[in-house]
């Protein structure tokens, strides 16, 4: 007897323990199975009354029987997900799939057995399994035609769709490539190596080399192949497995050594398993996957971005593949973790790991099960026990690989097919129209603020790592006193850019004029991408105003870019942090480095926990600007008390102040010379102690000196100023206070660090 309550036509009734939803055409056969042993009663007129009386008892029996069958397996409470029932179509299977009629028969058979997904391989051994214009342009031959000269991948996808199966092309080799391939021979500079100079490792695919996942040309090549598949076949998605990674011993090639040294100031450690070295390389691969995800979604928003890795400890520590972070970042739409084990206890140990329990809360999650190899067939009892263990825990299934399902097996094909029919007795629909964009699963994240930029020289500053249009990450000046992302054109990568033709002119406080076109493109802060393209000023000209001829443009130092994160927008170049995903867009906290050479932190996403200890001051709301999301605020704080020794400002509490990370030295601006008293414009001396405070919020003081960014303080008198007293304490203020920016509620917070 079937002890699960069957609900047809979307109806859920009475039995709370386990509910199965089936398509309309499945209801009659299932109802017959449910009623085994009760068939005679169904012929009686009193059947429905009896069924109503028996149903609570049946549900109670169901609970205890299933509990025993599950052997007290943990029940994972999760949002209903589309169940994965997939199979990989490997290179071994192409002897079958080169024939059109066999493709049709295979897809029909899979549909009849209630599979719902196929993963045809499109990239391995350094070659594509489909006719690729990219490979043809490189002069690399194509071998995998069908028996009638047809495109095998096109045929598989067409036949799969005709049967209602999803077809998700599989990039099996990822960054792995044989050294004997034309690709490796043509581009030796694309390969990475171990510390001893060797370029290969031994894998299940034999001795192979590895394309350097950190090299921009390699990234461009993989990205182009992926997009070619998405465009050429309108594929339901794309899958990357455990080879979209790098063995931990690799990364000692000239390019990577130079990049690591440039970014960290030190050469890579001799120990390939040093934690910082592992994290740096893993984060670089993650950044590439974030950019690749954005590129795929820009072309086809509902495409499934699938990953099929090894278990996490192995993947991260030995393959630099931080797939759990990919899930948390919201860039993975489904995960099928490979667990190729013979021992059931070991198998269950892997599928109940915390990272699997976490992942299945947010995306369809499956387990890759070995169905057999040519020289190592797997018995159907082993397959059955593993599938049932996964199903009991709410997990889907992916089988490796098609031919071993029943053609290469210890049991007859009919027996194997019957067993698979019993494992999947009902149809489980998968529909990519329901694959909507995901948000990161974390509400807050901390990004490092570096003390030096990628280019140019600056005495002090906080620099945030930003990648624009899939370009290389650049350390750009974080500016809490201005708004908008402004960068030189060489910072842009090769992702699509929407040009507006609109020329923007921005005058900085030091008199520098920035000019350049306004464009829209994708942006990534650390590993966090914006949810959509944001405005960027591509700066092509810098010069000084006549009033301030000694501005930063005069020095000839390359422009390191500015990312302005103030919410007092004056043009369409709004704060790009507004376009971060989910809770990460609701505000941020700047934590300085205390005047040391260490990194500071930018904490994205305000939560009750990270707001603890802050004393809050309010901003005044400003009129909205079309095209700028959210509320707009004047972040110049009011009722600021200023005491400046030697001036007439004696605890005057009518000043305005801005907390500005982009100003090296403190500044007081008076509208009237009388307020300055005997003080003259220019650099103040040690006798002119400055005290700035907001009652009950903060109390800051500094004795002016000669060190840029630490204690230098300037005085100016500007009759044309709109404010009587304006104070900018500069970057040294962030040595003593953590500063919070809450644009949702229009508040700024201060937390003393000393």
N, C-alpha and C positions, 0 to 999 in steps of 0.2 A: 504494500500500500504506500502511496505517496503521502507523506505526512505534512508537506508544505501546502498551505492554502493557496489556491490558484485564483487570481483576480484577472478577469478578462475585461477588455474594453476600458481599461484604466480604473476599474472599480476595486476598492480595497474594503474588505468586510471582516468584521468580527475577530478573526484569529490574529493576535498581535505579534506572535513570535517571529514568523517568517513569511513574507509576502513575495510572490513571484508575479511579475507583470509579463504578459505574453501578447504578441500580435493577435489580431482577430482570428486569423486562419489557424492558430495553434490551439484555440480553446477547446474545440470538440475532442480531439485526440487526448488531450491532457485530462479533461474531465473524465473520460473513460478510464484512464489509468488511476485517477483518484478514487474511483468508485469500484475498484476491483474488490470482490467479496460482498459488494452491496448491490450488484446488478439486478438481482431479483427484486429487491426492494424498490428500485427505481421504476419498476413497471407498475407498482401499486400507486393508487391515487393518493395514499397518505405519505408518499416518499418525502415530499418537501417538509412536511411537519416533523417527520422523524429525523431528517437531516438537520433541521434547525435545533432539535433537542440534542443530537449527538455531537454537533460541531464543537461546543465547548470542551467536551471530553476528548475529542480528537486533537484539539489544540494542546490540551494538557499532556496527552501522550506524546505529541510531537515534540514538546519542549524537552521531556526527559530522554526520549530516544536520541534526538539530535545532540543533546548534551553529552550522552554517552559516546555517540559516534565521533564527536569532536574531541573526545578525550580531554575535556576541560580546556580546549584551546582558547586563548584570549580572543575576545570579541572586540574588534576595532570599530569604534563609533566614527563613521565618516559620512560625508556628503555623498549621495549616490553618484557614481562615476560610470562612464561607458566602459563596459567590460572588454578587455583586450583578449582576443582569441586569434593569435597570429602565428604565422610561420615565415621563416626566412627562406627566400629563394636564392640559394648560393650559386657560386660558379660551378659547383659539382652538378647542379640541376640543369645547366644550360644544354646538356645533351638531350634533355626532355623538352625544354621550352623553345628550342629552335624550330620545333614543328608546330604549326598553327593548330592542328586538330588536337594535339596533345595538350597545348595550352588551354584550349577550350574545355577539354575533358577534365583537366586538373582543377580549373576554377569552378566548374560545375560540381565536381566531387567535394571540394572544400566548402562550397555553399551548402550542399546537402548535409554535410557533417557539422554545420553551424559554426564554422570558422567565420571570422569577419574582417581579417586584415592580412595582407601579404606584404612582405618587405623584399622586393627584388633588388639584387645587388647591381649598382651602376658604376662602381669605382673600386677596382682592386688591381694588384700587380703592376701598378703604374699606368694602367690603361682604363678607358671607359668601356662599359658594356653597351654603349649606345653610340650612334654616329655623332661625334662632337665637333662643332665648328672650331671650338677653342683648341682642341688637340690637333685638328687638321691644319690649323694655322701654324702650329708649332712643328708640323711635319711628322707627327707621331701617328703611325698606322692604326687602323681600326680592323679588328678581327671577328667581331661577334655578330655576324649576320645570321639570319634564319635560313632554313633550307630553301626558301623561295626568295632569298635576298631581302627579306623584310627586317624592319627594326624590331628586335625581340622585346625590348622594353616597352615600346608603344603597344605591341600586341598583348603583352601581359596586362598592362594598365587598362586597355580597352576591354579585354575579356573579364578582368576582375570587376570592373565597374558594371558590366552587364549583369553580373551575378550579385550586385549589391555589396561587394567587398571593397574596403579601402585599400588603395595601393600607395605605399609610402616608400619611395626609392631609398636605398640603403648605401651609404658611403662606407663600405666595409673597411678599407685600408686607411682612411683618415690621412694622417701625416706619414704613414708607413709606405715605403717604396723600395723595390728591389734595386740594388746597385747596378744590375745588368740592364735595367730599363732605359729606353731612350731619354726619358725625363731626367733621370739621374745623370746620364752622360752629358746631356745638353746643359744642365744647370748644376754643376758641382758646387757652386757657391750657395745653392739652396739647401745643402745638406748640413746637418749638425754632426757633432762628434763627441766622443768621450774624452776624458782628461788625457789619456795616453795617445790620442789621435785616431783611434779606431772608429770606424763609421757604421758598424753593424752590430746587431744583436740577434740572438736566436729566439725565434717565436714559433708559434704553431704553424705559421706560414713559411717557415724556413729561416734562412739567414737574410735579414733585410736591413736597409738603411732607413734613415728618418729625415724627412723634410723638416727644416727648422721652423717651428710654429711661431717664432718671434720675428721672422724676417718678413717685411712688408710685401715682397714679391710673392712669397709662398702664400701668405694670407690672401692676396689678390687672386692668385691662381685657384685656390680652393673655393673662394667666394664666387668666382666666375663660373666654375663648374656647377656649384649648387644652384645658382640662379639660372643657368642654362637648363638644368633639369626641371626646375619649377616652371620656367617659361615654355619650354619645348613640349612638355607633357601636361601642363596645368595640374601637376601632381598634387595629391591630397596632403602631402607633407614631405618631409625629408628626415632621414634617421642617421645618427652618428653613433658609432659604438666605442668600444674600449680603445680603439686605435686613434681616435681624435685626442691624442695625448702625446706624452714623450716619456720614455724610460728615464728614471731619475739619474742615471749615470751620464746622460747626454746634456749638452748645452755649453760645451767648452770650445765651440768654434769661435773664430775671430769676431764675427758680427755680434754674437751674444755677449761675449766677454766685454767688448767695447760698450755695448748698450748698458750692461749691468754696472760697469765702472762709471759711466757717465751719470747714471741715475743715483748711485749710492756713494760714489767717491772711493770705492774699494773694488779690487778684482774679486771674481767669484771665489768662494772658499774651496780649499782642496777637497774637503769632504762633501761629496755630492748630496749627502743626506742632511746637511746643516739646515736647520729649520727655516731661517730667513731666506736661504737660497731656494729651498723647496717652495716657500710661499711666493717669492718673487716670480718664479717661472710658472707656478700654477695660476697666479693672478693674471699673468700675461695671456695664458691660454683662455682663461675665463673672459678676459676683456675681448679677445677675438670672437668668442662665442656670443657675447652680448651684441657686438657689432653685426655678426652674421645673422643673428636672430632678428635684429632691426631691419636688415636688408631684405630678408625673406618676408617678413610681415608687411613691409612697405609694398611689396609686389602682390602678395596674397595674404591678407590679414587673418583668414581662418585656416591657413595651412598648419598642419601639426608639426611642431618642432620636437622630434623624438630623440631620445638618448637611450642607448643600450650598453651600460658600463659593467665593470666588475664591481664587487662589493666595495664599500667606500674606503675602508682602511687601506686596502690594496691599491685602489684607483688613485687615491691622493698621495700616499707615501711612496709608492713605487712607480706610478705613471703620471704624476702631476696633474691628475684629472679631478678637479674639485667639483664633482657633479652635484653634491648636496648644496653647495653655494649657488649653482646654476638654478636649482629648483627654488631656493629661497629668493633668488633675484627675479623669479617670475618668467624666465626665458625657456623653460621646459614645459611642453604640453602633455607629454606622456613619458614614462620611464619603464624600461623592461630590463631588469637587472639579471645578468647572466649568472646562473648558479648551476654549473655543470658538475654535479656530485652524484656518486653512486649510493652513498650512505644516507639514509633518510634522516637520521638524527642530525647529521652535519648540515643537510639541506634545510631542515626546519630552523636550525640555529641561524642560518644566513637570512632566511626570509622573515625572521622576527626581530631583526636588528633595529635599533631605534631610528636610524635614518630611513628605513622602509616604512615604519609606522608613521613617521612624520610626513613622508612624501605622499602616501596614499590618502592623507587628509585633504590634499589640494589638487592632485591630478590623477588620471587613470594610471595605475601602477601594475605592472606585470612581472612575472619571473620567467627568465629564459631557461628552458628545460632541454637537455640533450635527448633528442629522439634516436640518436645513433650515428655512427660513422661507418664508413666502408669497412674498415678493419676492426671496428669495435661496436657491434650492434648492441642495442639496449632492449631489454625485454619489456613487454607491455605491462607486466605487474609493477615494475619500477616506475614507469611513466605514470601509471594510474595512481600510485601512492603519492607521487610528488605533485601531480595535478590536484588531487583531493586535498593535500596539505595546504596548497596555495589557495584553493577555492574556499576552504574553511576559514581562511583569514582575509577574505574579501579581495584577493589578488587575481589579476588576469594571468594569461599564459602566452608565451611565445616559444615556438618549437624550432630548434636547429637540427636539421634543416628539412626541406620538403621531401626529398627522395627517401630519407630514412624514416618517414612516417609509416610507410607500409611496403615500399619497394625493396629496401635493404633492411631486412629485419629477421629475427629468429623465428617469428610466427608467420603463418600465411597472411596474405594481404587482406583477405576477407575478415579474418579474425581481428586483425589490427583495426580495420575500419569500423567494425562493430564495437570495439572497445572505445574508440574515439567518439562514436555516436552516443554511447552511454555517458561519456564525460561531459558532452555538451548536448543534452537532450532538447534544448530549446534554443530558438534564434535570439541573438543579442545584437540589436542594431547599433551601428556606429555611424555618426553623422557629423561631418566637419562643420556644418552650419552652426553647431552648438559650441564650437571651439572659439571662445571669445578671449580677448586679451586678459592676461592675469596681472595682478599686482604683486609686488614683493610680499613675502610672508612676514617680514619684520617691520616694526613701526618706527625704528630709529637705527641709525648706523653712523659710525664715526669714521671720518676720512682724515688722513694726515695733512697738516699744513706745513709745507717745507719752508726753511728759512732762506732758500736761494731759488731763483728762477731757472728755467731751462736755458735761456739765452740772456746775455747782457749782465751787467753788474749793478748791484743795489746794496746799500749798506745794511738795511734791515727791511723785512717785509714778511708777509705770510702768503705762500704760493700754493694754489690748489691745482691738482693734476686734472686736466680737462682734455678730452679727445673730441675733435670737431670733424664732422663729416667722415667718420671712420679713419681719421688721421692718427698719427702717433700721439700718445699722451704728452702734453706740454704743461709745464708748471707756470701757471698764469697768476698774476697778482690778484689776490682777493681784496675787493674794495667794498667795505660796508658803507662808504660815503657816497657812492655813485651807483648808477643803474645801467645794465646792459653789458653784453659780451662783445669785446672789441679785440680783434687779433690780426696779426699780419697774414697775408694770403698764404704764406708757406706753411702755416699751421693746419690748413685744410687738407683732408684726405680725398679719396676718390668716390665717396658716396654722393648720391644725387643732391644737388643744390638748387633751390628755387631762387632765381635772380629776380630782383624787383626793378633794377635800373635806377633806383632812388639813391642819390648821393647824400650822405649824412656828414654833418660837421659838428664835432663836439669839442668844447674848450674846457680843459682840465684846470684845476685850481692853481697849478704852477705856471699857467700860461701856455701850455702845449695845446696846439690845435690838431685834432685827429680828423682826417677826412677819408672816406671810403664808402663803398656801396653797401646797402642793406640787403642781406640775403637771408634765406631760411634754410636750415639744415638740422640734422640730428646731432645731438651733443651728449657726451657721457662724462659724468663727474666720478672720478675713480672708476668703479665698476657699475655705477648706476646710470642708466640711460634716461633721457627725458622721454615723456610719453608721446611726443610729437615734435616736429621741427620747430625750432625757436629762432628768433631774429638774431643775427650776428652782423656786426659792422666789420667788414673786411677792410682794414686800414691800409691804404696805399700811399698816404702822404702824412708827414708830421712836420710841423713848423711852430715857431714861437709867435705870440702876439707882440705887437709893438710895445705894449706896456710892460711885458715881462720877457725881455730878449734873452735871458739866461735860463730858459726853461729846459726840461729834460731832453727835448728834441735837439738842442744845440750840441750836446755831448757826442752825438754820433753813435751812441750805444744802441744796439738793436732793440727794437720794441718787443717786450716780453709778454704783451697782452694784458688786458684787464677784464676781470669778471666782476661786474658791479652787482651787488646783491641787496642794495637798498630798496625800500618799497615806496620811495618818494619819486615815482617815475614822472619824467617830464616829456617823454616821447614814447614812441612805440617800442623802443629798445628796453623792454621791461626786464625785471629780474628773472633770469632763466630758471632759478630754483622754483619758481611758481609751477613749472611744468614737470617736476619730478613726480614719480608715481605714488599714489596712495598717501599715507600719513607723512611720507618724507617731504611733502610739499608744504606742510603747515607751519614751518618756521625752522629756525636753526640756532645753534649756540656756537660762539667762537671761544675756544680755550687757547690762550697764548702759551708761549714756551718759557715764560718767566724771565725773559732776557737771555736765555741760554741759546746754545747752538742746536738744541734738540728740536724735534718737530712739535708743533702745536696740533690742535684738533679742530675740525669742523664737524659738529654733531648735527646731522640732518634728522628732522622729525622730532617734534616735541611730545613728550609723554609726561604723565604725572610724576614718574620717577626721576627723569632727568631735569625737571623743573624745580626739584626740591632745593630749598636754600636761597632761591633768587628773591630779591626785593624788586618790586615792579613799579615802573613809571609809565604813564600813558602818553600815547601819541595823539595828534589831532587828525581826524579823517579829512581827506581831500576829495574833490570831485573825481569821478571815474573817467578813465580814458578809454575810448573804443578800442578793442583789441587787446587790452590789458586785463588778464583774468584776475578775479578777486578784488578785495578792497585796496585802496591806495591811501598812503599815510604820509604825513609830514613827520619824519623821524628826528627832527631837531627838537630836542627836549626843552620844555619851558621851566620857568621858576628855578633856573640854575643859579646858585650862589657863587660869586667870584670874589676872591680876595687876592689882589696883586700888589705886593709890597712896592712902595714908591709911587703908586698911582692913586687916583681918587676912588677906585673900586675897593671898598672896604665891606666885605660880606654883602655886596649888592646882589639881591636875589631876583633880578629882573633880566638875567641873561638867557641865552639859548645855547645849546650844546649838541654836538653830534659825535658819536663814537665811531671813529674812522680808522680802519686798519691800513688804509693806503697812504696816510699822511705820516711821514717819518718823524717830524718834529712837531711839538705842541705849538698852538697858535691862539693868540687872543686878537680879535678885531674889534676896535672901537669905532663907532660912527662919529663921535665927537672927540676932538683933541683935548677938550677940557677933562674928559673922563680919564685920559691917559696921564693927566697932571704933568709932571716934569719929565716923564719917560718919552723917549724918542722912538720912532719906528725902527725896527731892526732886531738883532739878537739880544735877548735879555741876559743879564749877568747873575751871578750867584746871590747877590743881595736882593734880587727881585723874586722872592719865594711866591709860588703860585699855589693857591688852594681853590679847588673846584668841588662843589657838593650839591646834592639835592637832599634836603632834610629827610632823614630816615631811609634813604636809598643807598647813597655812597658818599664817601668823603675822601677826596684824592688830593694829594699835594706833591709838589716836586720843587727841588732847588735847581734853577737853570744852570746848565754847565756847557760842556763842549762836545759831548758824545752824541752823534747822530742817532736818533731813534731811542735814546735812553733819557737824556735830560736837556736837550737843546729846546729852547722856547723862543718863538718869534712874536713880535708885536707889530701890528699894522693899524693905521688910521685910515678909514675909508668913508668919507662923507656921503658917498653914493650908496652905501650899504642900507639895506632895508631893516636891519636889526641894530639896536643900540649897542648891545654887547653880544658877541658871538665867540664861542670857545670850541676849539678842537684839540683835545689833549693828545692826539696822535697815537702811534702804535704802542708807546710805553704804557698807556692806560691798560692795555690788554695783558701787561705783565702782572698787574695787581688784581684785575677783575675778569671773571668769565662774563661774557655779555650775551644775552638772549634776545632774539628777535622774533616776536609773535605777531605776524601780520593778520592772523585770523581775528584776534581780540584787540589789535592795535596797541600792543604794550612792548616795553623793553625792560629786560631784567638784568640785575647786577648781583654777582656773587663774589665776595672777597676771596682772594686766593692766599692772602697773607694775614 
